């Protein structure tokens, strides 16, 4: 086994404090999350939910299960209504939370059959007050879930092969995959087999259910899963000798201290992806920093080690073999959201539909299942851009599908603004939020569609709205990224608003937006602000000039 020397700071001197790296013997619990994870594997909470909490009610749930372990089963307490964002930081968790839960359903690769979609939709209407948001991790997220209903929800999900296992928590979260895997005419190999194998072998596996923090994965031939910002990404590449396979990137992530993932310079054939993935997860488990939560993501280890050392440890300690060298995957000029009507490999069509910022409902999802089946389809995919794609549509069924779903807010021929505005959960349900986001996104899209209907943009301008300094809506990689905070308006009042980050992007434009300290906007003025920026950009930029410039 290779011995990995203690991490050194930029000065080169070994840091004197343990970072909580298990592989270096630093096993002592280092923060409260590490304590409760060490006391009892978080996955074990399921039995207590079924046997005790669902019967005895919300008040019977102890704090470490309620705000800790239940996340491993996709459950967070949601924000108590009526608490304004200015008080978020000053209240204790129990003062902020309601007796209802947000629940995330795992749908790896965003893949759902229409049968599964009907079950997901039925749970929404029956148990979640008709809520259902499409997250940018290809999950469906419910609100208003009562603890009493959780076992029945699990039963229904599992009856159609779905679950909430490790949908949240310090574990391998849902695996992103191309929404058009297996049907795209641009695809050389379909990564779905690797996603399925990882799910089958490792999700719920207690050897990797206690990681230092969350762990995000993307596996896709097409670079349509935000490949630069996952903890581990396998993205399609053609090897000159070995044919199609995957380029491996590690250590991407946003939030505070954003990092773009780095290439390890390897080539991974499809059938080796699960083994290599498990190796990367295991490095994170063993060498990840567990002392401080805000330094516990894999990106910090990758930044300190660098790609060369990471690859060496992966090969020598975890795989016991060298990986093939490989070329970099091609980089798209812009992220691909799949909204519109496109031909599949088999001549049928896939239809990408844009709700605003992922907001749908159980009733709408039932209508999607009906319309998809009427058009000959039994497969739907969620996208990492909060969109929805219906696969396998017969060509002569396209117009009816598009016409049926547009009045429900699912638009195939969508405006640039409907396509490029994303928003996180925000103050409506999130305990960490400072400002409202989803309704704002809805109003903003309507406003921009009207006021900028004359503007022919030569590239879309993405607007990502976050309710707090975290980055659930990926603000650092948007053209206009908006970080929720309380700001001072022109009359000196403290109101909801945003710190603006300008000029971030993915693909060829990959990089983080610039935060200009004075660049703040109130929620009420957001429409005016975006109109100004869009018109200035369109009138002043030169051909080929990027938004960031
Ligand atoms: Fe909540 Fe903040 Fe994430 Fe939005 S960005 S969902 S407000 S934690």
Boltz pocket constraint, residues with backbone or C-beta under 6 A from the ligand:
constraints:
  - pocket:
      binder: B
      contacts: [[A, 424], [A, 425], [A, 426], [A, 427], [A, 430], [A, 431], [A, 432], [A, 433], [A, 434], [A, 435], [A, 465], [A, 466], [A, 467], [A, 468], [A, 469], [A, 470], [A, 471], [A, 472], [A, 473]]
      max_distance: 6.0
